[in-house]
Amino acid sequence: MSYKDFLRDVEKNELKKVYLIFGKEMYLKDMLLSTLKNKYIDKAFESLNYIHMDGKSISSDMIINACETLPFMADKKIVVVEDLSSFKSGNKEGNFSGEEDLIKYIPKISDFCCLVFIIKEDKVDSRKKIVKSIKKEGLIVQLDKLKDEELNKWVIDIFKKNNKKLVRNVLIHFIQCSSYFDTNTNKTLYDLENEIFKICNYMGEREEVTKEDIDKMITKSLQNNIFKLVDFIGQRNSSNALSVFNEMIMEDEPLQVILHMVIRQFRLLLMTKLLNEKGYSQGNIAQKIGIHTFVVQKLTSQCRNFNSDELTNILKACMELDQNIKTGKVDGKIGIEILIVEISNKIKKIN
């Protein structure tokens, strides 16, 4: 289930006895807990009715006792347990000494209590008894990254709270530059919020956000720079491609990592190109390649600068250079610079 199911329970006052919330989008986790507290907890009695526990240093008895103590001057008591080892991936049943006690207790949780387990894991083992028990008695909530219009609305809302507005093409540019969907980063909504704050502070009293504001203030990720480099190659602009490459060198990005990412980008472009030519939708391409639909949109746009044969030949040249660098036949920096110029010049001009 998604975080929206949790919010729906709170809104309808149909709170379940137990929840397991997992995922790395901690912004959503904090939002869910804040919504829960605002709905059920009087600030005057928060210390009595809202119990937050560190799962690394507690026993099952401590959790059960917290749940069994009656709420004070309220209908609900909220008990939150974070990072209990029972849910960690790779942990076998029984690693947490009180796991069996919790499994037996979960069906008996009183109506006045809501027990919330939170873990910062991408997955939970649905075969574990404790997970099955929570699923039967309550709800398991996965905190996925926001997608499509949901993410667009969130970004617009954060800018709006800072008295800024942006048109759709600038919004898309911000999301592209944010690297939120990059596979080699752990960007979260908190990171995006920080980027938005930086842009808003830079703008001062001005209201309309521009692409130039974003380009000047946003932190560029390696994957975003690789995309720009390949984009310039596709435009036959070797000068700008070399500038991006040298910027990455000045930022101390390892040569082998840069080349690896370039190879990966061209491999994704070739797969996207071939699947597009076969008539696959962007959603199907995303599933087959194992990346987000938003990234496929960027790839689809970029691969228009290349034909399939060009992408195949570029990949061969990149792989050959990689081998030559590893065996010491070619200096890494010079080799990549020559590669950028050569493949830029060999790309057919697209009108």
VENSULHU-V118573 format. One record per residue. N is the residue number from 1. RES is the residue in three letters. SS is DSSP state (@ for helix, = for strand, . for the rest). Layout:
n=(N,N)
res=(RES,RES)
ss=(SS,SS)
//
This chain:
n=(1,2,3,4,5,6,7,8,9,10,11,12,13,14,15,16,17,18,19,20,21,22,23,24,25,26,27,28,29,30,31,32,33,34,35,36,37,38,39,40,41,42,43,44,45,46,47,48,49,50,51,52,53,54,55,56,57,58,59,60,61,62,63,64,65,66,67,68,69,70,71,72,73,74,75,76,77,78,79,80,81,82,83,84,85,86,87,88,89,90,91,92,93,94,95,96,97,98,99,100,101,102,103,104,105,106,107,108,109,110,111,112,113,114,115,116,117,118,119,120,121,122,123,124,125,126,127,128,129,130,131,132,133,134,135,136,137,138,139,140,141,142,143,144,145,146,147,148,149,150,151,152,153,154,155,156,157,158,159,160,161,162,163,164,165,166,167,168,169,170,171,172,173,174,175,176,177,178,179,180,181,182,183,184,185,186,187,188,189,190,191,192,193,194,195,196,197,198,199,200,201,202,203,204,205,206,207,208,209,210,211,212,213,214,215,216,217,218,219,220,221,222,223,224,225,226,227,228,229,230,231,232,233,234,235,236,237,238,239,240,241,242,243,244,245,246,247,248,249,250,251,252,253,254,255,256,257,258,259,260,261,262,263,264,265,266,267,268,269,270,271,272,273,274,275,276,277,278,279,280,281,282,283,284,285,286,287,288,289,290,291,292,293,294,295,296,297,298,299,300,301,302,303,304,305,306,307,308,309,310,311,312,313,314,315,316,317,318,319,320,321,322,323,324,325,326,327,328,329,330,331,332,333,334,335,336,337,338,339,340,341,342,343,344,345,346,347,348,349,350,351)
res=(MET,SER,TYR,LYS,ASP,PHE,LEU,ARG,ASP,VAL,GLU,LYS,ASN,GLU,LEU,LYS,LYS,VAL,TYR,LEU,ILE,PHE,GLY,LYS,GLU,MET,TYR,LEU,LYS,ASP,MET,LEU,LEU,SER,THR,LEU,LYS,ASN,LYS,TYR,ILE,ASP,LYS,ALA,PHE,GLU,SER,LEU,ASN,TYR,ILE,HIS,MET,ASP,GLY,LYS,SER,ILE,SER,SER,ASP,MET,ILE,ILE,ASN,ALA,CYS,GLU,THR,LEU,PRO,PHE,MET,ALA,ASP,LYS,LYS,ILE,VAL,VAL,VAL,GLU,ASP,LEU,SER,SER,PHE,LYS,SER,GLY,ASN,LYS,GLU,GLY,ASN,PHE,SER,GLY,GLU,GLU,ASP,LEU,ILE,LYS,TYR,ILE,PRO,LYS,ILE,SER,ASP,PHE,CYS,CYS,LEU,VAL,PHE,ILE,ILE,LYS,GLU,ASP,LYS,VAL,ASP,SER,ARG,LYS,LYS,ILE,VAL,LYS,SER,ILE,LYS,LYS,GLU,GLY,LEU,ILE,VAL,GLN,LEU,ASP,LYS,LEU,LYS,ASP,GLU,GLU,LEU,ASN,LYS,TRP,VAL,ILE,ASP,ILE,PHE,LYS,LYS,ASN,ASN,LYS,LYS,LEU,VAL,ARG,ASN,VAL,LEU,ILE,HIS,PHE,ILE,GLN,CYS,SER,SER,TYR,PHE,ASP,THR,ASN,THR,ASN,LYS,THR,LEU,TYR,ASP,LEU,GLU,ASN,GLU,ILE,PHE,LYS,ILE,CYS,ASN,TYR,MET,GLY,GLU,ARG,GLU,GLU,VAL,THR,LYS,GLU,ASP,ILE,ASP,LYS,MET,ILE,THR,LYS,SER,LEU,GLN,ASN,ASN,ILE,PHE,LYS,LEU,VAL,ASP,PHE,ILE,GLY,GLN,ARG,ASN,SER,SER,ASN,ALA,LEU,SER,VAL,PHE,ASN,GLU,MET,ILE,MET,GLU,ASP,GLU,PRO,LEU,GLN,VAL,ILE,LEU,HIS,MET,VAL,ILE,ARG,GLN,PHE,ARG,LEU,LEU,LEU,MET,THR,LYS,LEU,LEU,ASN,GLU,LYS,GLY,TYR,SER,GLN,GLY,ASN,ILE,ALA,GLN,LYS,ILE,GLY,ILE,HIS,THR,PHE,VAL,VAL,GLN,LYS,LEU,THR,SER,GLN,CYS,ARG,ASN,PHE,ASN,SER,ASP,GLU,LEU,THR,ASN,ILE,LEU,LYS,ALA,CYS,MET,GLU,LEU,ASP,GLN,ASN,ILE,LYS,THR,GLY,LYS,VAL,ASP,GLY,LYS,ILE,GLY,ILE,GLU,ILE,LEU,ILE,VAL,GLU,ILE,SER,ASN,LYS,ILE,LYS,LYS,ILE,ASN)
ss=(.,.,@,@,@,@,@,@,@,@,@,.,.,.,.,.,.,=,=,=,=,=,.,.,.,@,@,@,@,@,@,@,@,@,@,@,@,@,@,@,.,.,@,@,@,@,@,@,@,=,=,=,=,=,@,@,@,.,.,@,@,@,@,@,@,@,@,@,.,.,.,.,.,.,.,.,=,=,=,=,=,=,.,.,@,@,@,.,.,.,.,.,.,.,.,.,.,.,@,@,@,@,@,@,@,@,.,.,.,.,.,.,=,=,=,=,=,=,=,.,.,.,.,.,.,.,.,.,@,@,@,@,@,@,@,@,@,.,=,=,=,=,.,.,.,.,.,@,@,@,@,@,@,@,@,@,@,@,@,@,@,.,.,.,=,.,.,@,@,@,@,@,@,@,@,@,@,@,.,.,.,.,.,.,.,.,.,.,@,@,@,@,@,@,@,@,@,@,@,@,@,@,@,.,.,.,.,=,.,.,@,@,@,@,@,@,@,.,.,.,.,@,@,@,@,@,@,@,@,@,@,@,@,@,.,.,.,@,@,@,@,@,@,@,@,@,@,@,@,@,.,.,.,.,@,@,@,@,@,@,@,@,@,@,@,@,@,@,@,@,@,@,@,@,@,@,@,.,.,.,.,@,@,@,@,@,@,@,@,.,.,.,@,@,@,@,@,@,@,@,@,@,@,@,@,.,.,@,@,@,@,@,@,@,@,@,@,@,@,@,@,@,@,@,@,@,.,.,.,.,.,@,@,@,@,@,@,@,@,@,@,@,@,@,@,@,.,.,.,.,.)
//
